[in-house]
Amino acid sequence: MATTQRSAAPRRPTNVSLPVDTVAAAKDLGINVSQACEQGLAAAVKKAQEERWVSENWEAIQSSNAWVEKNGLPFTKYRMF
């Protein structure tokens, strides 16, 4: 699903330097180097965005955790488990 969305996006030619033996092994195994690079870059971008979100929201997360430690989870008496 996400691959389809990315492949429909406008493309920009980019030069990437990769180890010769890794590219040769990928070609030997029938791996599309461009797609593999795109998937790896997309995963790295997602991870960096998640880390940035946590960093930017760290104080709010800590505040919420402290509130729960002090007061317990909201609506606990209504939980069925």
N, CA, C and O atoms as a Maestro MAE file, in Angstrom:
{
 s_m_m2io_version
 :::
 2.0.0
}

f_m_ct {
 s_m_title
 :::
 protein
 m_atom[324] {
  # First column is atom index #
  i_m_mmod_type
  r_m_x_coord
  r_m_y_coord
  r_m_z_coord
  i_m_residue_number
  s_m_chain_name
  s_m_pdb_residue_name
  s_m_pdb_atom_name
  i_m_atomic_number
  :::
  1 25 0.835 -1.189 0.000 1 A "MET " " N  " 7
  2 3 0.000 0.000 0.000 1 A "MET " " CA " 6
  3 2 0.876 1.247 0.000 1 A "MET " " C  " 6
  4 15 0.725 2.104 -0.870 1 A "MET " " O  " 8
  5 25 1.790 1.361 0.962 2 A "ALA " " N  " 7
  6 3 2.645 2.541 1.045 2 A "ALA " " CA " 6
  7 2 3.580 2.605 -0.162 2 A "ALA " " C  " 6
  8 15 3.922 3.693 -0.624 2 A "ALA " " O  " 8
  9 25 3.995 1.442 -0.676 3 A "THR " " N  " 7
  10 3 4.874 1.423 -1.831 3 A "THR " " CA " 6
  11 2 4.185 2.044 -3.035 3 A "THR " " C  " 6
  12 15 4.814 2.777 -3.799 3 A "THR " " O  " 8
  13 25 2.895 1.760 -3.213 4 A "THR " " N  " 7
  14 3 2.142 2.323 -4.320 4 A "THR " " CA " 6
  15 2 2.089 3.835 -4.211 4 A "THR " " C  " 6
  16 15 2.257 4.537 -5.209 4 A "THR " " O  " 8
  17 25 1.860 4.341 -3.016 5 A "GLN " " N  " 7
  18 3 1.802 5.780 -2.822 5 A "GLN " " CA " 6
  19 2 3.144 6.427 -3.141 5 A "GLN " " C  " 6
  20 15 3.184 7.481 -3.775 5 A "GLN " " O  " 8
  21 25 4.232 5.816 -2.714 6 A "ARG " " N  " 7
  22 3 5.548 6.381 -2.986 6 A "ARG " " CA " 6
  23 2 5.861 6.312 -4.474 6 A "ARG " " C  " 6
  24 15 6.417 7.259 -5.032 6 A "ARG " " O  " 8
  25 25 5.512 5.206 -5.125 7 A "SER " " N  " 7
  26 3 5.851 5.085 -6.536 7 A "SER " " CA " 6
  27 2 5.033 6.049 -7.392 7 A "SER " " C  " 6
  28 15 5.453 6.381 -8.500 7 A "SER " " O  " 8
  29 25 3.875 6.506 -6.910 8 A "ALA " " N  " 7
  30 3 3.073 7.480 -7.650 8 A "ALA " " CA " 6
  31 2 3.597 8.901 -7.428 8 A "ALA " " C  " 6
  32 15 3.219 9.823 -8.150 8 A "ALA " " O  " 8
  33 25 4.448 9.073 -6.453 9 A "ALA " " N  " 7
  34 3 4.989 10.401 -6.152 9 A "ALA " " CA " 6
  35 2 5.978 10.812 -7.239 9 A "ALA " " C  " 6
  36 15 6.584 9.960 -7.889 9 A "ALA " " O  " 8
  37 25 6.136 12.116 -7.432 10 A "PRO " " N  " 7
  38 3 7.132 12.579 -8.404 10 A "PRO " " CA " 6
  39 2 8.523 12.055 -8.036 10 A "PRO " " C  " 6
  40 15 8.851 11.903 -6.859 10 A "PRO " " O  " 8
  41 25 9.314 11.790 -9.038 11 A "ARG " " N  " 7
  42 3 10.649 11.234 -8.826 11 A "ARG " " CA " 6
  43 2 11.718 12.286 -9.076 11 A "ARG " " C  " 6
  44 15 11.539 13.213 -9.866 11 A "ARG " " O  " 8
  45 25 12.823 12.114 -8.385 12 A "ARG " " N  " 7
  46 3 13.978 12.986 -8.579 12 A "ARG " " CA " 6
  47 2 15.207 12.097 -8.701 12 A "ARG " " C  " 6
  48 15 15.508 11.345 -7.774 12 A "ARG " " O  " 8
  49 25 15.916 12.160 -9.804 13 A "PRO " " N  " 7
  50 3 17.133 11.350 -9.932 13 A "PRO " " CA " 6
  51 2 18.141 11.741 -8.845 13 A "PRO " " C  " 6
  52 15 18.365 12.923 -8.583 13 A "PRO " " O  " 8
  53 25 18.733 10.739 -8.229 14 A "THR " " N  " 7
  54 3 19.689 10.971 -7.155 14 A "THR " " CA " 6
  55 2 20.856 10.008 -7.312 14 A "THR " " C  " 6
  56 15 20.661 8.827 -7.602 14 A "THR " " O  " 8
  57 25 22.041 10.502 -7.124 15 A "ASN " " N  " 7
  58 3 23.221 9.636 -7.162 15 A "ASN " " CA " 6
  59 2 23.485 9.117 -5.757 15 A "ASN " " C  " 6
  60 15 23.480 9.872 -4.785 15 A "ASN " " O  " 8
  61 25 23.715 7.820 -5.673 16 A "VAL " " N  " 7
  62 3 24.010 7.182 -4.394 16 A "VAL " " CA " 6
  63 2 25.268 6.341 -4.584 16 A "VAL " " C  " 6
  64 15 25.383 5.603 -5.563 16 A "VAL " " O  " 8
  65 25 26.193 6.451 -3.667 17 A "SER " " N  " 7
  66 3 27.401 5.632 -3.712 17 A "SER " " CA " 6
  67 2 27.220 4.437 -2.789 17 A "SER " " C  " 6
  68 15 26.968 4.590 -1.594 17 A "SER " " O  " 8
  69 25 27.352 3.247 -3.360 18 A "LEU " " N  " 7
  70 3 27.167 2.012 -2.605 18 A "LEU " " CA " 6
  71 2 28.377 1.101 -2.827 18 A "LEU " " C  " 6
  72 15 29.042 1.190 -3.859 18 A "LEU " " O  " 8
  73 25 28.659 0.235 -1.869 19 A "PRO " " N  " 7
  74 3 29.773 -0.698 -2.047 19 A "PRO " " CA " 6
  75 2 29.540 -1.598 -3.272 19 A "PRO " " C  " 6
  76 15 28.442 -2.118 -3.469 19 A "PRO " " O  " 8
  77 25 30.563 -1.768 -4.069 20 A "VAL " " N  " 7
  78 3 30.479 -2.542 -5.306 20 A "VAL " " CA " 6
  79 2 30.002 -3.972 -5.033 20 A "VAL " " C  " 6
  80 15 29.147 -4.489 -5.753 20 A "VAL " " O  " 8
  81 25 30.549 -4.605 -4.003 21 A "ASP " " N  " 7
  82 3 30.173 -5.996 -3.733 21 A "ASP " " CA " 6
  83 2 28.715 -6.120 -3.311 21 A "ASP " " C  " 6
  84 15 28.067 -7.119 -3.623 21 A "ASP " " O  " 8
  85 25 28.189 -5.122 -2.608 22 A "THR " " N  " 7
  86 3 26.791 -5.151 -2.189 22 A "THR " " CA " 6
  87 2 25.868 -4.998 -3.388 22 A "THR " " C  " 6
  88 15 24.853 -5.688 -3.482 22 A "THR " " O  " 8
  89 25 26.210 -4.103 -4.300 23 A "VAL " " N  " 7
  90 3 25.400 -3.907 -5.511 23 A "VAL " " CA " 6
  91 2 25.447 -5.172 -6.372 23 A "VAL " " C  " 6
  92 15 24.424 -5.599 -6.908 23 A "VAL " " O  " 8
  93 25 26.622 -5.761 -6.502 24 A "ALA " " N  " 7
  94 3 26.749 -6.984 -7.294 24 A "ALA " " CA " 6
  95 2 25.915 -8.115 -6.690 24 A "ALA " " C  " 6
  96 15 25.241 -8.849 -7.414 24 A "ALA " " O  " 8
  97 25 25.962 -8.252 -5.378 25 A "ALA " " N  " 7
  98 3 25.178 -9.303 -4.716 25 A "ALA " " CA " 6
  99 2 23.681 -9.047 -4.896 25 A "ALA " " C  " 6
  100 15 22.915 -9.984 -5.121 25 A "ALA " " O  " 8
  101 25 23.268 -7.797 -4.799 26 A "ALA " " N  " 7
  102 3 21.855 -7.451 -4.984 26 A "ALA " " CA " 6
  103 2 21.406 -7.799 -6.394 26 A "ALA " " C  " 6
  104 15 20.352 -8.409 -6.574 26 A "ALA " " O  " 8
  105 25 22.184 -7.423 -7.384 27 A "LYS " " N  " 7
  106 3 21.837 -7.733 -8.774 27 A "LYS " " CA " 6
  107 2 21.798 -9.238 -8.990 27 A "LYS " " C  " 6
  108 15 20.910 -9.744 -9.676 27 A "LYS " " O  " 8
  109 25 22.754 -9.957 -8.410 28 A "ASP " " N  " 7
  110 3 22.807 -11.412 -8.532 28 A "ASP " " CA " 6
  111 2 21.559 -12.066 -7.929 28 A "ASP " " C  " 6
  112 15 21.099 -13.102 -8.409 28 A "ASP " " O  " 8
  113 25 21.022 -11.455 -6.885 29 A "LEU " " N  " 7
  114 3 19.827 -11.987 -6.217 29 A "LEU " " CA " 6
  115 2 18.526 -11.443 -6.800 29 A "LEU " " C  " 6
  116 15 17.440 -11.808 -6.349 29 A "LEU " " O  " 8
  117 25 18.635 -10.574 -7.798 30 A "GLY " " N  " 7
  118 3 17.441 -10.026 -8.431 30 A "GLY " " CA " 6
  119 2 16.773 -8.925 -7.635 30 A "GLY " " C  " 6
  120 15 15.583 -8.661 -7.806 30 A "GLY " " O  " 8
  121 25 17.526 -8.288 -6.774 31 A "ILE " " N  " 7
  122 3 16.989 -7.195 -5.952 31 A "ILE " " CA " 6
  123 2 17.060 -5.900 -6.745 31 A "ILE " " C  " 6
  124 15 18.102 -5.571 -7.312 31 A "ILE " " O  " 8
  125 25 15.967 -5.173 -6.786 32 A "ASN " " N  " 7
  126 3 15.934 -3.869 -7.441 32 A "ASN " " CA " 6
  127 2 16.604 -2.871 -6.495 32 A "ASN " " C  " 6
  128 15 16.064 -2.548 -5.436 32 A "ASN " " O  " 8
  129 25 17.771 -2.395 -6.884 33 A "VAL " " N  " 7
  130 3 18.569 -1.531 -6.014 33 A "VAL " " CA " 6
  131 2 17.830 -0.230 -5.704 33 A "VAL " " C  " 6
  132 15 17.851 0.235 -4.564 33 A "VAL " " O  " 8
  133 25 17.183 0.358 -6.697 34 A "SER " " N  " 7
  134 3 16.454 1.611 -6.467 34 A "SER " " CA " 6
  135 2 15.334 1.419 -5.460 34 A "SER " " C  " 6
  136 15 15.161 2.237 -4.556 34 A "SER " " O  " 8
  137 25 14.567 0.334 -5.612 35 A "GLN " " N  " 7
  138 3 13.475 0.076 -4.663 35 A "GLN " " CA " 6
  139 2 14.006 -0.206 -3.270 35 A "GLN " " C  " 6
  140 15 13.440 0.260 -2.281 35 A "GLN " " O  " 8
  141 25 15.093 -0.967 -3.187 36 A "ALA " " N  " 7
  142 3 15.671 -1.278 -1.874 36 A "ALA " " CA " 6
  143 2 16.181 -0.008 -1.194 36 A "ALA " " C  " 6
  144 15 16.000 0.174 0.010 36 A "ALA " " O  " 8
  145 25 16.819 0.869 -1.975 37 A "CYS " " N  " 7
  146 3 17.294 2.143 -1.409 37 A "CYS " " CA " 6
  147 2 16.110 2.981 -0.948 37 A "CYS " " C  " 6
  148 15 16.156 3.582 0.125 37 A "CYS " " O  " 8
  149 25 15.046 3.025 -1.754 38 A "GLU " " N  " 7
  150 3 13.861 3.804 -1.391 38 A "GLU " " CA " 6
  151 2 13.241 3.271 -0.100 38 A "GLU " " C  " 6
  152 15 12.878 4.051 0.781 38 A "GLU " " O  " 8
  153 25 13.120 1.961 0.015 39 A "GLN " " N  " 7
  154 3 12.536 1.370 1.224 39 A "GLN " " CA " 6
  155 2 13.403 1.651 2.448 39 A "GLN " " C  " 6
  156 15 12.891 1.973 3.520 39 A "GLN " " O  " 8
  157 25 14.711 1.527 2.281 40 A "GLY " " N  " 7
  158 3 15.617 1.801 3.396 40 A "GLY " " CA " 6
  159 2 15.577 3.264 3.808 40 A "GLY " " C  " 6
  160 15 15.570 3.576 4.999 40 A "GLY " " O  " 8
  161 25 15.550 4.162 2.831 41 A "LEU " " N  " 7
  162 3 15.484 5.589 3.134 41 A "LEU " " CA " 6
  163 2 14.154 5.935 3.793 41 A "LEU " " C  " 6
  164 15 14.116 6.725 4.736 41 A "LEU " " O  " 8
  165 25 13.061 5.348 3.300 42 A "ALA " " N  " 7
  166 3 11.749 5.604 3.901 42 A "ALA " " CA " 6
  167 2 11.727 5.137 5.355 42 A "ALA " " C  " 6
  168 15 11.158 5.814 6.212 42 A "ALA " " O  " 8
  169 25 12.337 3.992 5.638 43 A "ALA " " N  " 7
  170 3 12.394 3.488 7.011 43 A "ALA " " CA " 6
  171 2 13.236 4.411 7.895 43 A "ALA " " C  " 6
  172 15 12.876 4.670 9.043 43 A "ALA " " O  " 8
  173 25 14.348 4.904 7.365 44 A "ALA " " N  " 7
  174 3 15.211 5.810 8.133 44 A "ALA " " CA " 6
  175 2 14.500 7.131 8.409 44 A "ALA " " C  " 6
  176 15 14.615 7.683 9.503 44 A "ALA " " O  " 8
  177 25 13.763 7.640 7.413 45 A "VAL " " N  " 7
  178 3 13.007 8.886 7.598 45 A "VAL " " CA " 6
  179 2 11.937 8.685 8.662 45 A "VAL " " C  " 6
  180 15 11.771 9.531 9.540 45 A "VAL " " O  " 8
  181 25 11.212 7.576 8.594 46 A "LYS " " N  " 7
  182 3 10.153 7.304 9.581 46 A "LYS " " CA " 6
  183 2 10.737 7.233 10.996 46 A "LYS " " C  " 6
  184 15 10.182 7.809 11.931 46 A "LYS " " O  " 8
  185 25 11.846 6.532 11.144 47 A "LYS " " N  " 7
  186 3 12.484 6.412 12.456 47 A "LYS " " CA " 6
  187 2 12.924 7.777 12.982 47 A "LYS " " C  " 6
  188 15 12.723 8.083 14.158 47 A "LYS " " O  " 8
  189 25 13.521 8.594 12.123 48 A "ALA " " N  " 7
  190 3 13.973 9.928 12.534 48 A "ALA " " CA " 6
  191 2 12.793 10.822 12.914 48 A "ALA " " C  " 6
  192 15 12.881 11.608 13.857 48 A "ALA " " O  " 8
  193 25 11.688 10.698 12.173 49 A "GLN " " N  " 7
  194 3 10.496 11.486 12.502 49 A "GLN " " CA " 6
  195 2 9.926 11.067 13.851 49 A "GLN " " C  " 6
  196 15 9.516 11.915 14.644 49 A "GLN " " O  " 8
  197 25 9.898 9.763 14.115 50 A "GLU " " N  " 7
  198 3 9.411 9.270 15.407 50 A "GLU " " CA " 6
  199 2 10.298 9.761 16.540 50 A "GLU " " C  " 6
  200 15 9.798 10.191 17.580 50 A "GLU " " O  " 8
  201 25 11.613 9.700 16.347 51 A "GLU " " N  " 7
  202 3 12.543 10.168 17.380 51 A "GLU " " CA " 6
  203 2 12.382 11.666 17.620 51 A "GLU " " C  " 6
  204 15 12.443 12.123 18.761 51 A "GLU " " O  " 8
  205 25 12.176 12.426 16.554 52 A "ARG " " N  " 7
  206 3 11.966 13.870 16.697 52 A "ARG " " CA " 6
  207 2 10.682 14.143 17.473 52 A "ARG " " C  " 6
  208 15 10.649 15.017 18.339 52 A "ARG " " O  " 8
  209 25 9.609 13.384 17.158 53 A "TRP " " N  " 7
  210 3 8.333 13.576 17.845 53 A "TRP " " CA " 6
  211 2 8.491 13.323 19.344 53 A "TRP " " C  " 6
  212 15 8.011 14.103 20.166 53 A "TRP " " O  " 8
  213 25 9.164 12.236 19.688 54 A "VAL " " N  " 7
  214 3 9.381 11.921 21.104 54 A "VAL " " CA " 6
  215 2 10.181 13.031 21.771 54 A "VAL " " C  " 6
  216 15 9.855 13.456 22.879 54 A "VAL " " O  " 8
  217 25 11.222 13.498 21.102 55 A "SER " " N  " 7
  218 3 12.049 14.570 21.651 55 A "SER " " CA " 6
  219 2 11.241 15.853 21.862 55 A "SER " " C  " 6
  220 15 11.340 16.494 22.908 55 A "SER " " O  " 8
  221 25 10.445 16.215 20.861 56 A "GLU " " N  " 7
  222 3 9.654 17.442 20.947 56 A "GLU " " CA " 6
  223 2 8.535 17.349 21.987 56 A "GLU " " C  " 6
  224 15 8.085 18.367 22.514 56 A "GLU " " O  " 8
  225 25 8.096 16.136 22.275 57 A "ASN " " N  " 7
  226 3 6.974 15.950 23.200 57 A "ASN " " CA " 6
  227 2 7.389 15.324 24.525 57 A "ASN " " C  " 6
  228 15 6.540 14.898 25.308 57 A "ASN " " O  " 8
  229 25 8.688 15.270 24.776 58 A "TRP " " N  " 7
  230 3 9.220 14.613 25.975 58 A "TRP " " CA " 6
  231 2 8.616 15.175 27.263 58 A "TRP " " C  " 6
  232 15 8.219 14.414 28.145 58 A "TRP " " O  " 8
  233 25 8.548 16.485 27.371 59 A "GLU " " N  " 7
  234 3 8.009 17.084 28.602 59 A "GLU " " CA " 6
  235 2 6.555 16.688 28.814 59 A "GLU " " C  " 6
  236 15 6.168 16.358 29.935 59 A "GLU " " O  " 8
  237 25 5.755 16.714 27.782 60 A "ALA " " N  " 7
  238 3 4.346 16.343 27.901 60 A "ALA " " CA " 6
  239 2 4.204 14.865 28.268 60 A "ALA " " C  " 6
  240 15 3.346 14.506 29.074 60 A "ALA " " O  " 8
  241 25 5.034 14.017 27.685 61 A "ILE " " N  " 7
  242 3 5.000 12.588 28.004 61 A "ILE " " CA " 6
  243 2 5.353 12.376 29.468 61 A "ILE " " C  " 6
  244 15 4.679 11.617 30.164 61 A "ILE " " O  " 8
  245 25 6.407 13.042 29.944 62 A "GLN " " N  " 7
  246 3 6.814 12.897 31.340 62 A "GLN " " CA " 6
  247 2 5.746 13.435 32.283 62 A "GLN " " C  " 6
  248 15 5.489 12.843 33.331 62 A "GLN " " O  " 8
  249 25 5.128 14.542 31.923 63 A "SER " " N  " 7
  250 3 4.060 15.117 32.734 63 A "SER " " CA " 6
  251 2 2.882 14.162 32.838 63 A "SER " " C  " 6
  252 15 2.323 13.966 33.917 63 A "SER " " O  " 8
  253 25 2.510 13.573 31.715 64 A "SER " " N  " 7
  254 3 1.402 12.614 31.706 64 A "SER " " CA " 6
  255 2 1.738 11.389 32.549 64 A "SER " " C  " 6
  256 15 0.904 10.912 33.319 64 A "SER " " O  " 8
  257 25 2.957 10.881 32.400 65 A "ASN " " N  " 7
  258 3 3.370 9.717 33.189 65 A "ASN " " CA " 6
  259 2 3.357 10.030 34.686 65 A "ASN " " C  " 6
  260 15 2.933 9.201 35.491 65 A "ASN " " O  " 8
  261 25 3.820 11.220 35.058 66 A "ALA " " N  " 7
  262 3 3.823 11.617 36.465 66 A "ALA " " CA " 6
  263 2 2.397 11.710 37.002 66 A "ALA " " C  " 6
  264 15 2.127 11.295 38.129 66 A "ALA " " O  " 8
  265 25 1.485 12.255 36.195 67 A "TRP " " N  " 7
  266 3 0.087 12.363 36.618 67 A "TRP " " CA " 6
  267 2 -0.509 10.982 36.861 67 A "TRP " " C  " 6
  268 15 -1.205 10.772 37.854 67 A "TRP " " O  " 8
  269 25 -0.241 10.042 35.964 68 A "VAL " " N  " 7
  270 3 -0.761 8.678 36.110 68 A "VAL " " CA " 6
  271 2 -0.155 8.005 37.333 68 A "VAL " " C  " 6
  272 15 -0.852 7.294 38.056 68 A "VAL " " O  " 8
  273 25 1.129 8.219 37.569 69 A "GLU " " N  " 7
  274 3 1.762 7.638 38.756 69 A "GLU " " CA " 6
  275 2 1.113 8.169 40.031 69 A "GLU " " C  " 6
  276 15 0.917 7.424 40.991 69 A "GLU " " O  " 8
  277 25 0.785 9.443 40.038 70 A "LYS " " N  " 7
  278 3 0.197 10.064 41.220 70 A "LYS " " CA " 6
  279 2 -1.281 9.707 41.380 70 A "LYS " " C  " 6
  280 15 -1.731 9.425 42.490 70 A "LYS " " O  " 8
  281 25 -2.040 9.717 40.278 71 A "ASN " " N  " 7
  282 3 -3.498 9.582 40.339 71 A "ASN " " CA " 6
  283 2 -4.047 8.258 39.819 71 A "ASN " " C  " 6
  284 15 -5.227 7.963 40.009 71 A "ASN " " O  " 8
  285 25 -3.215 7.469 39.173 72 A "GLY " " N  " 7
  286 3 -3.695 6.237 38.558 72 A "GLY " " CA " 6
  287 2 -4.303 6.529 37.193 72 A "GLY " " C  " 6
  288 15 -4.442 7.681 36.783 72 A "GLY " " O  " 8
  289 25 -4.661 5.448 36.501 73 A "LEU " " N  " 7
  290 3 -5.248 5.618 35.182 73 A "LEU " " CA " 6
  291 2 -6.667 6.151 35.282 73 A "LEU " " C  " 6
  292 15 -7.428 5.728 36.153 73 A "LEU " " O  " 8
  293 25 -7.031 7.069 34.404 74 A "PRO " " N  " 7
  294 3 -8.402 7.579 34.409 74 A "PRO " " CA " 6
  295 2 -9.384 6.454 34.059 74 A "PRO " " C  " 6
  296 15 -9.068 5.573 33.259 74 A "PRO " " O  " 8
  297 25 -10.550 6.491 34.651 75 A "PHE " " N  " 7
  298 3 -11.636 5.546 34.360 75 A "PHE " " CA " 6
  299 2 -11.293 4.093 34.688 75 A "PHE " " C  " 6
  300 15 -11.883 3.175 34.119 75 A "PHE " " O  " 8
  301 25 -10.341 3.880 35.604 76 A "THR " " N  " 7
  302 3 -9.950 2.520 35.966 76 A "THR " " CA " 6
  303 2 -11.139 1.718 36.461 76 A "THR " " C  " 6
  304 15 -11.248 0.525 36.177 76 A "THR " " O  " 8
  305 25 -12.029 2.362 37.197 77 A "LYS " " N  " 7
  306 3 -13.173 1.627 37.752 77 A "LYS " " CA " 6
  307 2 -14.116 1.123 36.677 77 A "LYS " " C  " 6
  308 15 -14.938 0.249 36.951 77 A "LYS " " O  " 8
  309 25 -14.024 1.640 35.472 78 A "TYR " " N  " 7
  310 3 -14.891 1.201 34.381 78 A "TYR " " CA " 6
  311 2 -14.262 0.148 33.471 78 A "TYR " " C  " 6
  312 15 -14.904 -0.354 32.548 78 A "TYR " " O  " 8
  313 25 -13.015 -0.177 33.741 79 A "ARG " " N  " 7
  314 3 -12.320 -1.157 32.883 79 A "ARG " " CA " 6
  315 2 -12.901 -2.547 33.092 79 A "ARG " " C  " 6
  316 15 -13.215 -2.942 34.215 79 A "ARG " " O  " 8
  317 25 -13.037 -3.271 32.013 80 A "MET " " N  " 7
  318 3 -13.590 -4.623 32.052 80 A "MET " " CA " 6
  319 2 -12.486 -5.693 32.141 80 A "MET " " C  " 6
  320 15 -12.787 -6.886 32.175 80 A "MET " " O  " 8
  321 25 -11.229 -5.279 32.178 81 A "PHE " " N  " 7
  322 3 -10.127 -6.241 32.232 81 A "PHE " " CA " 6
  323 2 -9.182 -5.907 33.343 81 A "PHE " " C  " 6
  324 15 -8.191 -6.608 33.542 81 A "PHE " " O  " 8
  :::
 }
 m_bond[323] {
  # First column is bond index #
  i_m_from
  i_m_to
  i_m_order
  :::
  1 1 2 1
  2 2 3 1
  3 3 4 2
  4 3 5 1
  5 5 6 1
  6 6 7 1
  7 7 8 2
  8 7 9 1
  9 9 10 1
  10 10 11 1
  11 11 12 2
  12 11 13 1
  13 13 14 1
  14 14 15 1
  15 15 16 2
  16 15 17 1
  17 17 18 1
  18 18 19 1
  19 19 20 2
  20 19 21 1
  21 21 22 1
  22 22 23 1
  23 23 24 2
  24 23 25 1
  25 25 26 1
  26 26 27 1
  27 27 28 2
  28 27 29 1
  29 29 30 1
  30 30 31 1
  31 31 32 2
  32 31 33 1
  33 33 34 1
  34 34 35 1
  35 35 36 2
  36 35 37 1
  37 37 38 1
  38 38 39 1
  39 39 40 2
  40 39 41 1
  41 41 42 1
  42 42 43 1
  43 43 44 2
  44 43 45 1
  45 45 46 1
  46 46 47 1
  47 47 48 2
  48 47 49 1
  49 49 50 1
  50 50 51 1
  51 51 52 2
  52 51 53 1
  53 53 54 1
  54 54 55 1
  55 55 56 2
  56 55 57 1
  57 57 58 1
  58 58 59 1
  59 59 60 2
  60 59 61 1
  61 61 62 1
  62 62 63 1
  63 63 64 2
  64 63 65 1
  65 65 66 1
  66 66 67 1
  67 67 68 2
  68 67 69 1
  69 69 70 1
  70 70 71 1
  71 71 72 2
  72 71 73 1
  73 73 74 1
  74 74 75 1
  75 75 76 2
  76 75 77 1
  77 77 78 1
  78 78 79 1
  79 79 80 2
  80 79 81 1
  81 81 82 1
  82 82 83 1
  83 83 84 2
  84 83 85 1
  85 85 86 1
  86 86 87 1
  87 87 88 2
  88 87 89 1
  89 89 90 1
  90 90 91 1
  91 91 92 2
  92 91 93 1
  93 93 94 1
  94 94 95 1
  95 95 96 2
  96 95 97 1
  97 97 98 1
  98 98 99 1
  99 99 100 2
  100 99 101 1
  101 101 102 1
  102 102 103 1
  103 103 104 2
  104 103 105 1
  105 105 106 1
  106 106 107 1
  107 107 108 2
  108 107 109 1
  109 109 110 1
  110 110 111 1
  111 111 112 2
  112 111 113 1
  113 113 114 1
  114 114 115 1
  115 115 116 2
  116 115 117 1
  117 117 118 1
  118 118 119 1
  119 119 120 2
  120 119 121 1
  121 121 122 1
  122 122 123 1
  123 123 124 2
  124 123 125 1
  125 125 126 1
  126 126 127 1
  127 127 128 2
  128 127 129 1
  129 129 130 1
  130 130 131 1
  131 131 132 2
  132 131 133 1
  133 133 134 1
  134 134 135 1
  135 135 136 2
  136 135 137 1
  137 137 138 1
  138 138 139 1
  139 139 140 2
  140 139 141 1
  141 141 142 1
  142 142 143 1
  143 143 144 2
  144 143 145 1
  145 145 146 1
  146 146 147 1
  147 147 148 2
  148 147 149 1
  149 149 150 1
  150 150 151 1
  151 151 152 2
  152 151 153 1
  153 153 154 1
  154 154 155 1
  155 155 156 2
  156 155 157 1
  157 157 158 1
  158 158 159 1
  159 159 160 2
  160 159 161 1
  161 161 162 1
  162 162 163 1
  163 163 164 2
  164 163 165 1
  165 165 166 1
  166 166 167 1
  167 167 168 2
  168 167 169 1
  169 169 170 1
  170 170 171 1
  171 171 172 2
  172 171 173 1
  173 173 174 1
  174 174 175 1
  175 175 176 2
  176 175 177 1
  177 177 178 1
  178 178 179 1
  179 179 180 2
  180 179 181 1
  181 181 182 1
  182 182 183 1
  183 183 184 2
  184 183 185 1
  185 185 186 1
  186 186 187 1
  187 187 188 2
  188 187 189 1
  189 189 190 1
  190 190 191 1
  191 191 192 2
  192 191 193 1
  193 193 194 1
  194 194 195 1
  195 195 196 2
  196 195 197 1
  197 197 198 1
  198 198 199 1
  199 199 200 2
  200 199 201 1
  201 201 202 1
  202 202 203 1
  203 203 204 2
  204 203 205 1
  205 205 206 1
  206 206 207 1
  207 207 208 2
  208 207 209 1
  209 209 210 1
  210 210 211 1
  211 211 212 2
  212 211 213 1
  213 213 214 1
  214 214 215 1
  215 215 216 2
  216 215 217 1
  217 217 218 1
  218 218 219 1
  219 219 220 2
  220 219 221 1
  221 221 222 1
  222 222 223 1
  223 223 224 2
  224 223 225 1
  225 225 226 1
  226 226 227 1
  227 227 228 2
  228 227 229 1
  229 229 230 1
  230 230 231 1
  231 231 232 2
  232 231 233 1
  233 233 234 1
  234 234 235 1
  235 235 236 2
  236 235 237 1
  237 237 238 1
  238 238 239 1
  239 239 240 2
  240 239 241 1
  241 241 242 1
  242 242 243 1
  243 243 244 2
  244 243 245 1
  245 245 246 1
  246 246 247 1
  247 247 248 2
  248 247 249 1
  249 249 250 1
  250 250 251 1
  251 251 252 2
  252 251 253 1
  253 253 254 1
  254 254 255 1
  255 255 256 2
  256 255 257 1
  257 257 258 1
  258 258 259 1
  259 259 260 2
  260 259 261 1
  261 261 262 1
  262 262 263 1
  263 263 264 2
  264 263 265 1
  265 265 266 1
  266 266 267 1
  267 267 268 2
  268 267 269 1
  269 269 270 1
  270 270 271 1
  271 271 272 2
  272 271 273 1
  273 273 274 1
  274 274 275 1
  275 275 276 2
  276 275 277 1
  277 277 278 1
  278 278 279 1
  279 279 280 2
  280 279 281 1
  281 281 282 1
  282 282 283 1
  283 283 284 2
  284 283 285 1
  285 285 286 1
  286 286 287 1
  287 287 288 2
  288 287 289 1
  289 289 290 1
  290 290 291 1
  291 291 292 2
  292 291 293 1
  293 293 294 1
  294 294 295 1
  295 295 296 2
  296 295 297 1
  297 297 298 1
  298 298 299 1
  299 299 300 2
  300 299 301 1
  301 301 302 1
  302 302 303 1
  303 303 304 2
  304 303 305 1
  305 305 306 1
  306 306 307 1
  307 307 308 2
  308 307 309 1
  309 309 310 1
  310 310 311 1
  311 311 312 2
  312 311 313 1
  313 313 314 1
  314 314 315 1
  315 315 316 2
  316 315 317 1
  317 317 318 1
  318 318 319 1
  319 319 320 2
  320 319 321 1
  321 321 322 1
  322 322 323 1
  323 323 324 2
  :::
 }
}
